[in-house]
Every structure is written in structure tokens, then in C-alpha cells.
Amino acid sequence: MELNNHFKKIQKLIEAHDTFLLISHIHTDGDALGSILALYHYLTRSGKTVEAVVPGKIPAQYAFLPGIQTVNRLSDRETLQYIRQADVTFILDISALERMERWYEPVMQSEAVKICIDHHPGSCPNVDLALIDDRRIATAEIIYEFFESVGAKLNREMALSLYTGILSDSGSFRFEGTDTFTLSMAAELTKFDIDPAWVYRQVFERSSKAQLRFWGHVLSNLQWEDHIDWAVVTKQTMDRFGVTIEDMNGLVDIIRRDASANVFVMFVENSNKEIMVGLRSKDGFNVGEIARMFGGGGHFHAAGFSSFQPMETVVEQTLKAIKEKKARN
């Protein structure tokens, strides 16, 4: 009932305003882009003025999404001006508001009505309306529920965007949280002339040979102890293989295949010496709790945080926290 009330409030805000901003997180993914584009098509079809923004680059495998060329089509100066003049800002799939990066302060300081729609717990303080449902495996599922609640008629563009969102965040329907609703929604969306095998290939089978060689290097240097697997990736290593942060996508899920471990960690150094930590787990270990200890966030089985401390310190502190939690469980 609470969700339906939120959906009604959102629809009334849409009907009452004309200019909309859609924004998500740095290192964007299929759920963020799918959610943005599904809502973009709905709003533009309703006669609204809409701009979509994500900080950073758009991964090449999402080039097939209908309307992807509309994301980040403004210059930085034009984007800043648009943020300031938008009536309503939708913040989607963010996990932490600071992940808007350089657009965080302009968005939060703007006079726009701020609506956050997310499936990450505790992700959206200080907004006008937060619609958070951490039971859902993807934000795209919540957008789908919104469309159903307000009687919005889907088209193929919206359906393909939503399908890509849930396919991406469910790991092709393999991850914890995939349930009857997820599979039923996917089945309904495929009725819009969507070929699941073709979408899977676009999202998960677009690796370059440089990326595959890089993955092989990381996997061959995998470390493990006490049922914890971890890998350390420096900026120097990425430069040597000619890859970027975006080429890391999916690697931790390969490591998750190790049957002898239940916690998996990626430590990645980016260009400004920030250490990005990706956490995954199985068999009931809560990595979301670990991430929140270090100022991050996420889900029970998938979470992350970042730090500007030296790599050695971040690795040591993270592994210590995981081992201490294991000892308490």
C-alpha cells in the first residue's frame, strides 16, 4: 500500500511539472541505464522535457539500448544549467547520493523536487520523496511496478530498457534476490519482441581480447585465505593491459564461482588513487554490513565502498573486518 501511495505521488508530480532530470551513479551499469531510459521514454511520450545524465563514461555494451544517445548529450556547462532549472530530478539506482560524483552538489543544491527510486537500503537521505524497496533485485523492477500502478502502456523501447536492467543486476537471473516477480516480469517484457539470447549477448558477451587477457592476469594472481578470495588491481596493471575501470564489470562474479569460498573482494585503484572495493558473498554472509563499516553501502550479498588510504591499508583493514565478522557468526 505504501508503494502504491508513493507511485500516485510520483505520477501527480509528473503531471504537474514539465522539466525533468534523470540521473544515476558513476561507473554506470545496465540497471541504472535501463531504469533511466525506461522513464525517459515514458516522460517524453507524455510531452515532458527530459535530460538524462550519468557521471563518467557509458560502457560500450549498452550501445544497443534505445535512446542511449540521449544520455549525456549536453555539455558540462549545459548540464549544470539544466540541473539548476529542472522542475523534478529523478535519482535512480544510486546506492549512495555521493555517487553522483561532480553532479552531487549541483543536484542537491537545486530547487527541483528530488525523487529517489532505488533498491539499495538507506541510499537516499535528504530528498523530497524516497521510494526504496530493497526486496527487489533491480531498480528496473520498481520502475516496472510504477508503470503498472499508474496504468502506463509499455512500448518496446521501455520494455527493452527494463529487461536489460533486471538482466544486468540479477546476473542473468542467477543472483540472490531473483524471485517469482523477477521472472514473471521478464516473461512479460519478452512479449515486446525481445529476444533474451540476443540481449544476453549484448550485455555479457562483448569483451575485447584486451579485457579477456586482463581478466586472465587477475585470476592467475587471485589470493585466498579462510574462505575469502580477493584480487588487487592497480592502475599500473590496467594501463599495461590497456583497460579501464569499466572492463572490471563481471570479473568479481567469475571469482564467485569458487566453491571453496563464500566472500569475494576486488580492490581496484583508479586514476586519482582512490581504492574501490567491491564485495560479493554467498551462503548467508552479509557484505553490506562490511561496506557500511567503511562508509559504503549495498545489499546483503553485493556491496562496496571506496577509500583514499594506501592500497595495502585498505586490503588489510577490509580482510580484518571480514575475518572478525566470520569469527562472530
SVG drawing of the C-alpha trace seen along z (x, -y; Angstrom):
<svg xmlns="http://www.w3.org/2000/svg" viewBox="-4 -27 56 53">
<polyline fill="none" stroke="black" stroke-width="0.4" points="0.0,0.0 2.8,-2.4 4.4,-1.8 1.2,-2.5 0.8,-5.7 4.4,-6.7 3.6,-5.8 0.5,-8.0 2.5,-10.9 5.1,-10.5 2.5,-10.4 0.9,-13.6 4.3,-15.3 4.9,-14.2 1.5,-15.6 2.2,-18.9 5.6,-19.6 7.3,-20.0 11.1,-19.8 12.8,-16.6 16.3,-15.4 17.2,-11.7 20.5,-10.9 22.3,-7.8 25.7,-6.7 29.3,-6.8 30.5,-3.6 27.1,-3.1 25.5,0.3 22.6,1.9 20.1,1.3 21.0,-2.4 20.8,-2.9 17.7,-0.7 15.8,-2.5 16.8,-5.9 15.8,-5.1 12.5,-3.4 11.5,-6.5 12.9,-8.8 10.7,-7.2 7.6,-7.4 8.2,-11.1 8.9,-12.2 5.9,-10.3 3.9,-12.3 5.2,-15.5 7.8,-16.4 11.2,-17.9 13.8,-15.4 17.6,-15.2 19.5,-12.1 22.9,-12.3 25.4,-9.8 28.8,-10.7 31.6,-9.1 31.6,-7.0 28.8,-4.8 30.0,-1.2 30.1,-0.1 27.9,3.0 24.9,0.8 25.1,-1.0 22.1,1.2 19.7,-0.4 17.0,-2.6 17.7,-6.2 21.2,-5.7 22.4,-8.6 20.3,-11.0 22.3,-10.2 25.0,-12.8 24.1,-14.6 24.6,-18.1 28.0,-19.7 29.1,-20.1 28.1,-23.7 24.7,-22.9 24.2,-20.1 24.9,-22.3 22.4,-24.9 19.8,-22.2 20.2,-20.8 19.5,-24.3 16.4,-24.8 14.8,-21.3 11.4,-21.1 11.9,-17.5 15.0,-15.4 14.8,-11.6 17.8,-10.0 17.8,-6.3 19.7,-3.2 22.2,-5.4 23.1,-3.3 24.6,-6.5 23.9,-10.0 27.6,-10.9 27.9,-8.5 26.5,-11.3 30.1,-12.5 30.6,-16.0 26.8,-16.5 26.1,-15.7 26.3,-19.2 24.5,-20.9 21.7,-18.4 21.3,-18.6 21.5,-22.4 18.9,-22.8 15.4,-23.8 14.0,-20.8 11.7,-18.3 14.0,-15.3 12.7,-11.8 14.9,-8.8 13.9,-5.4 16.3,-2.6 16.6,1.0 19.6,0.3 18.8,-0.2 19.4,-3.5 20.6,-5.1 18.6,-8.4 18.6,-10.7 17.6,-14.4 15.3,-14.0 11.7,-15.0 10.5,-11.5 12.4,-8.3 10.9,-5.1 13.2,-2.4 12.4,1.3 15.3,3.5 13.3,6.7 13.8,6.0 16.9,7.2 16.9,4.2 15.6,0.6 14.1,1.5 11.7,3.8 10.4,0.8 10.1,-1.3 8.1,1.6 5.8,1.6 5.3,-2.1 4.2,-1.8 1.8,1.0 0.4,-1.0 -0.3,-4.2 -1.6,-2.2 1.2,-3.3 1.2,-1.4 4.6,0.1 6.3,0.0 9.2,1.9 11.7,-0.8 10.5,-0.8 10.3,3.0 13.9,3.5 15.3,0.9 13.6,2.6 14.5,6.1 18.2,5.0 18.0,3.6 16.9,6.8 19.1,9.0 22.1,6.9 21.5,6.7 20.3,10.3 23.4,11.6 21.2,13.1 18.8,14.3 21.4,16.1 21.9,13.9 20.2,14.0 17.0,11.9 15.9,13.3 12.3,14.4 8.9,15.2 8.3,11.5 11.6,11.0 11.0,14.0 7.3,13.1 8.3,9.5 11.0,10.8 8.5,13.1 6.0,10.2 8.7,7.9 9.8,10.5 6.4,10.2 7.5,6.9 9.6,8.7 12.6,9.1 15.0,12.0 16.6,13.0 19.6,14.6 20.3,11.5 20.1,9.2 22.3,11.5 25.0,11.4 24.9,7.6 25.3,7.3 27.6,10.2 29.4,11.3 31.0,8.0 34.5,8.4 37.6,7.4 40.7,9.6 42.5,7.0 39.8,7.4 40.0,11.2 43.8,11.2 43.4,8.8 40.9,11.0 43.2,13.9 46.0,12.0 43.9,11.0 42.5,14.6 46.0,16.1 47.0,13.8 44.0,14.5 44.7,14.7 42.7,16.6 42.5,17.4 39.8,18.5 37.2,19.0 37.9,15.4 39.0,14.8 40.5,11.4 42.2,9.7 44.3,6.5 44.3,4.4 46.5,1.3 46.1,-1.5 49.5,-0.5 48.2,3.0 45.2,1.7 47.4,-0.7 49.6,2.2 46.7,4.2 45.0,1.1 41.8,1.5 39.6,-0.8 37.5,-0.6 34.5,0.4 36.4,3.5 36.2,4.8 32.5,5.4 31.7,9.0 35.1,10.1 34.1,10.5 31.2,12.7 33.7,15.0 35.6,15.2 32.4,16.0 32.3,19.4 34.9,20.7 33.0,23.3 35.5,23.3 35.0,19.6 32.0,17.5 33.3,14.0 34.9,12.3 36.6,8.9 38.0,6.8 40.4,4.0 40.8,1.6 42.9,-1.6 41.5,-4.2 43.3,-7.2 43.0,-9.5 44.5,-7.0 41.0,-6.1 40.7,-2.4 37.4,-1.0 36.3,2.1 33.7,4.5 32.3,7.1 30.3,10.2 29.2,13.2 27.1,16.3 25.9,18.7 24.5,16.1 27.5,13.7 26.4,10.1 28.9,8.0 26.6,5.0 27.5,4.7 31.2,4.7 30.7,2.0 28.8,-0.3 31.6,0.0 33.8,-1.8 31.2,-4.4 29.9,-2.4 26.6,-0.6 24.8,2.1 23.0,5.3 23.4,8.4 25.3,10.3 26.7,7.4 28.1,4.2 31.1,1.8 32.9,-1.2 35.9,-3.4 38.9,-4.8 41.8,-7.2 44.1,-5.3 47.0,-3.3 46.1,0.0 47.9,2.1 46.0,0.4 42.6,0.9 43.3,4.6 44.5,5.2 41.6,3.4 38.9,5.0 40.2,8.5 40.5,8.0 36.9,6.8 35.6,9.8 37.6,12.3 36.3,10.7 32.7,10.9 33.2,14.5 34.5,15.3 31.4,13.7 29.0,15.6"/>
</svg>
